[in-house]
Amino acid sequence: MSGFQSARRLCVWMCVAMSLALPTLSQADTPVELQSLKLERDESSLYMSGSWRFDLPAALEDALLKGITLYFVTEVDISQERWYFYNQRVAHAERHVRLFYQPLTRRWRVNISPQSFNVSGLGMSLGQSYDTAEEAIGAVRRIVQWRIANAADYNPDAKQTISINFRLDLKQLPRPLQIGAAGQSDWNIGFSKTQRLELTP
């Protein structure tokens, strides 16, 4: 990347960060729901399917159109109760989603990776392009047959729980944007739930 391109990108980040620092009319966080949750198992693995329901705030849509990439992460932990000590975590899985807009082609791009893009880059990710923002955000919301554990990690005779956490990952944004987004309700997208682990019939 040339020095001019680097300076231009930094200028865009700073402009967006400054706009984020302005007070917002709404102080409520963006509500998120998990719909159609399914937990299934085959001979080798445990899978999760479902759909996140949330509306992307106008501030985030504006950031995407200005060339800012958004990152979403879903984390799942499976724990087993133990009477003599703390619960034991038996499985952990992560699903990182990268959403961005390509102004030159006017297309939207979604990449999915089992680990942070700060670590993996795009080497371990699956990517798909979309014609509209609605299609791309639909791909971000949708989880289909995501492998979250080995089949052996599921013990029907024990008390096991599953913790599901979803959030907009501000840590993967450029540093100026992290500062601007901190405390802004539009950028506070998250969901957290713990429940008994039961397979879908």
C-alpha positions, 0 to 999 in steps of 0.5 A: 500500500502506498503512502498516499493510500495509507494516509487516505485510509487513515483520514477516512477512519478519523472522520468516521471516529469523529462522527461516532464521538457525537452524541446519539439520540438513542441510548438503548443498545441494539437488541439481538435475538437468537431464533430457531436454535438447533443442536444436533449430533452425528457420529463425529460432531455436534452442530449448531444452527440458528439465526440472529435477529437484529437490525443494523443501525444506520451508523454502521451502514454508513461506516460500511459504505465509507469502507469500514469493515465490520467483524462479528464473533459468536462463541460457544462453550459447553460445560459439565457440572461437577459437584466437587469443583467448578464446572468443567469446560469440555468444548469451545468454538468460535465463528468470526464473520467479516462484512465489508463493501467493495465500492469499485464493484458495488458488491458486498463480501462476507468471510467466515473464519474459525478464528480472529482475522487478526490472527488468520488473515483470510487464509482459513476463511470461506468467502462469498460475494453478494449484490445487496446489503440485505443479502450480505447481512442475511449471511451474517445472521444465518448459522447453518450446521456449524460444528461446535464440538466433538460428538464425544464431548456430549454426555447425555448422562451428565448435567451439561450447559451451553453458553452462546455469546454473540457480539460486534467485535470492536477489537478488530476495528482500526484503533481510531474507530475503537476509540470512537465506537466505545460507549456508543449504543449503535455499536453495542450489538451483543447477545449472551445466553446459557441454557441446558444442553439438549439436542434437537429431536 
